[in-house]
Each structure stands twice: as structure tokens, then as C-alpha cells.
Amino acid sequence: MNWKAIKTEEEHVKAVKRMIEIFHAEPNTPEDDELKILCLLVKDYEDKKHPMPELNALDEAFDDVANGRVHSHEQAMAKIKSRFSKHFK
């Protein structure tokens, strides 16, 4: 199949399903080439649509717990959500 940039969730689902189908493709086969292309396209789409929080957010949360600035999971999550609200819609 000729894949193009993934622009919709429907295309994303279709690409992921295809990746699962050909996940164990033999090296140096057309399916192996397709899998490599799909991995790049899916990663690009997911990076744009579902960005991961910066690692420093996690480091700050661990530091808060280690230094006694938060005392529960709920406090830690509330602090993280207030600092990085764009990631918690």
C-alpha cells in the first residue's frame, strides 16, 4: 500500500492496525519496508496530536516528593497539573 502522512484519527487507527498485522515481517521484504514507513508516520502523527510532557515535569515531581514539598499522590498530581495544564485537557 502507498502510505501518506497521517492526518486523521481514522487514518491513524488504520495505520496502527496494519502495523500489528505485519509486525513480524521478515527483514528485507516489502512488508518490512512498509512497517518501517508506518512506524515513522505513526510516530510523527502521535508526536503532533498527543505530545508527551517534558521530562523535567517528572523530575520536578520526584524532587517535590523527595524533598517533602508534597505528601500524597493527589498533591503531586495537582501540582503537576497546575504546572503543565496544557497536557491535561
Backbone as CSV, one residue per row, in Angstrom:
resi,resn,N_x,N_y,N_z,CA_x,CA_y,CA_z,C_x,C_y,C_z
1,MET,0.840,-1.184,0.000,0.000,0.000,0.000,0.881,1.242,0.000
2,ASN,0.431,2.267,-0.649,1.166,3.535,-0.674,0.659,4.428,0.445
3,TRP,1.456,4.569,1.485,1.071,5.364,2.641,1.487,6.814,2.449
4,LYS,0.682,7.721,3.019,0.972,9.152,3.018,0.900,9.638,4.450
5,ALA,1.243,10.883,4.663,1.189,11.460,6.007,-0.180,11.211,6.629
6,ILE,-0.184,10.834,7.898,-1.418,10.555,8.624,-1.968,11.889,9.125
7,LYS,-3.230,12.166,8.776,-3.820,13.458,9.128,-5.047,13.341,10.016
8,THR,-5.640,12.156,10.094,-6.858,11.993,10.893,-6.715,10.798,11.831
9,GLU,-7.574,10.769,12.833,-7.568,9.645,13.769,-7.944,8.352,13.047
10,GLU,-8.830,8.450,12.072,-9.216,7.266,11.294,-8.012,6.692,10.545
11,GLU,-7.228,7.549,9.927,-6.022,7.094,9.235,-5.018,6.510,10.226
12,HIS,-4.943,7.105,11.401,-4.040,6.620,12.449,-4.417,5.203,12.864
13,VAL,-5.691,4.990,13.109,-6.158,3.660,13.512,-5.860,2.639,12.420
14,LYS,-6.119,3.008,11.185,-5.853,2.112,10.062,-4.365,1.752,9.991
15,ALA,-3.499,2.738,10.179,-2.053,2.501,10.122,-1.594,1.606,11.267
16,VAL,-2.105,1.849,12.461,-1.711,1.028,13.615,-2.179,-0.413,13.421
17,LYS,-3.383,-0.594,12.926,-3.879,-1.953,12.669,-2.975,-2.675,11.659
18,ARG,-2.576,-1.951,10.636,-1.688,-2.561,9.636,-0.330,-2.894,10.255
19,MET,0.176,-2.015,11.115,1.451,-2.296,11.792,1.364,-3.594,12.593
20,ILE,0.248,-3.786,13.264,0.064,-5.007,14.058,0.046,-6.233,13.147
21,GLU,-0.612,-6.108,11.999,-0.693,-7.228,11.057,0.680,-7.662,10.543
22,ILE,1.564,-6.700,10.320,2.858,-7.028,9.694,4.026,-6.886,10.668
23,PHE,3.723,-6.865,11.955,4.758,-6.619,12.967,5.930,-7.592,12.881
24,HIS,5.677,-8.824,12.524,6.738,-9.835,12.473,7.221,-10.086,11.040
25,ALA,7.206,-9.038,10.242,7.653,-9.172,8.852,9.117,-9.595,8.802
26,GLU,9.423,-10.434,7.854,10.810,-10.855,7.639,11.631,-9.655,7.174
27,PRO,12.882,-9.557,7.627,13.741,-8.455,7.189,13.906,-8.422,5.670
28,ASN,14.055,-7.225,5.154,14.314,-7.004,3.720,13.205,-7.528,2.814
29,THR,11.971,-7.391,3.276,10.813,-7.747,2.469,9.968,-6.489,2.265
30,PRO,9.050,-6.518,1.322,8.162,-5.355,1.156,7.384,-5.019,2.434
31,GLU,6.969,-6.042,3.180,6.245,-5.797,4.426,7.148,-5.132,5.462
32,ASP,8.416,-5.515,5.498,9.379,-4.891,6.402,9.545,-3.404,6.050
33,ASP,9.640,-3.108,4.776,9.736,-1.710,4.333,8.483,-0.936,4.716
34,GLU,7.333,-1.561,4.520,6.064,-0.919,4.865,5.989,-0.648,6.361
35,LEU,6.420,-1.608,7.161,6.410,-1.449,8.614,7.284,-0.273,9.040
36,LYS,8.455,-0.151,8.452,9.353,0.955,8.790,8.723,2.300,8.447
37,ILE,8.080,2.369,7.303,7.409,3.610,6.898,6.253,3.923,7.847
38,LEU,5.471,2.904,8.173,4.349,3.111,9.081,4.814,3.573,10.458
39,CYS,5.902,3.011,10.942,6.431,3.438,12.244,6.750,4.933,12.237
40,LEU,7.368,5.398,11.179,7.696,6.823,11.067,6.436,7.679,10.985
41,LEU,5.485,7.258,10.170,4.260,8.035,10.003,3.439,8.083,11.286
42,VAL,3.320,6.951,11.962,2.551,6.895,13.207,3.228,7.723,14.285
43,LYS,4.531,7.620,14.406,5.253,8.415,15.408,5.073,9.904,15.145
44,ASP,5.176,10.315,13.889,5.000,11.720,13.544,3.605,12.204,13.936
45,TYR,2.587,11.427,13.602,1.206,11.791,13.935,1.025,11.876,15.451
46,GLU,1.507,10.868,16.167,1.329,10.844,17.620,2.101,11.960,18.308
47,ASP,3.284,12.277,17.817,4.057,13.383,18.389,3.309,14.702,18.242
48,LYS,2.600,14.872,17.128,1.860,16.110,16.885,0.535,16.148,17.641
49,LYS,-0.178,15.041,17.664,-1.523,15.011,18.250,-1.540,14.677,19.742
50,HIS,-0.547,13.955,20.205,-0.523,13.502,21.602,0.873,13.719,22.190
51,PRO,1.304,14.971,22.308,2.662,15.213,22.806,2.830,14.757,24.249
52,MET,3.998,14.267,24.530,4.326,13.831,25.883,4.806,15.033,26.693
53,PRO,4.498,15.059,27.995,5.026,16.150,28.827,6.549,16.119,28.837
54,GLU,7.111,17.266,29.067,8.565,17.347,29.130,9.072,16.490,30.293
55,LEU,10.244,15.914,30.125,10.804,15.084,31.189,11.033,15.871,32.463
56,ASN,11.325,17.163,32.339,11.581,17.916,33.549,10.352,17.970,34.455
57,ALA,9.145,17.781,33.908,7.943,17.733,34.739,8.014,16.550,35.692
58,LEU,8.462,15.419,35.181,8.601,14.237,36.030,9.721,14.424,37.043
59,ASP,10.829,14.986,36.599,11.938,15.240,37.513,11.512,16.165,38.649
60,GLU,10.745,17.202,38.308,10.271,18.127,39.337,9.330,17.425,40.314
61,ALA,8.486,16.563,39.811,7.564,15.835,40.683,8.320,14.924,41.642
62,PHE,9.315,14.201,41.131,10.124,13.353,42.010,10.862,14.191,43.055
63,ASP,11.371,15.329,42.644,12.082,16.211,43.561,11.142,16.734,44.655
64,ASP,9.914,17.079,44.280,8.934,17.540,45.270,8.664,16.467,46.317
65,VAL,8.507,15.227,45.870,8.253,14.127,46.803,9.479,13.886,47.683
66,ALA,10.647,13.835,47.055,11.884,13.547,47.797,12.188,14.615,48.844
67,ASN,11.814,15.845,48.576,12.131,16.942,49.498,10.958,17.367,50.366
68,GLY,9.917,16.537,50.404,8.813,16.763,51.319,7.881,17.921,50.965
69,ARG,7.918,18.397,49.732,7.024,19.500,49.347,5.614,19.001,49.034
70,VAL,5.475,17.722,48.749,4.161,17.095,48.601,4.178,15.815,49.410
71,HIS,3.002,15.447,49.920,2.948,14.297,50.823,1.994,13.200,50.365
72,SER,1.383,13.407,49.196,0.479,12.375,48.693,0.487,12.398,47.171
73,HIS,-0.020,11.325,46.618,-0.142,11.227,45.162,-1.048,12.351,44.640
74,GLU,-2.128,12.614,45.365,-3.073,13.648,44.942,-2.405,15.020,44.904
75,GLN,-1.599,15.338,45.921,-0.888,16.620,45.935,0.097,16.708,44.772
76,ALA,0.813,15.625,44.527,1.780,15.622,43.426,1.082,15.835,42.093
77,MET,-0.022,15.134,41.859,-0.751,15.279,40.601,-1.333,16.683,40.453
78,ALA,-1.854,17.247,41.536,-2.409,18.600,41.468,-1.322,19.605,41.089
79,LYS,-0.144,19.440,41.660,0.963,20.346,41.359,1.414,20.193,39.903
80,ILE,1.529,18.957,39.446,1.935,18.705,38.058,0.895,19.280,37.100
81,LYS,-0.382,19.049,37.379,-1.436,19.556,36.502,-1.448,21.074,36.451
82,SER,-1.155,21.724,37.573,-1.149,23.191,37.552,0.057,23.724,36.772
83,ARG,1.201,23.052,36.859,2.403,23.492,36.135,2.314,23.223,34.643
84,PHE,1.687,22.117,34.270,1.678,21.686,32.884,0.239,21.471,32.400
85,SER,-0.587,22.466,32.589,-2.014,22.357,32.297,-2.299,22.051,30.831
86,LYS,-1.430,22.476,29.928,-1.697,22.209,28.504,-1.703,20.725,28.184
87,HIS,-1.097,19.908,29.037,-1.045,18.462,28.803,-2.211,17.724,29.462
88,PHE,-3.028,18.441,30.246,-4.146,17.821,30.961,-5.428,18.544,30.594
89,LYS,-5.933,18.241,29.409,-7.166,18.903,28.950,-8.374,18.093,29.299
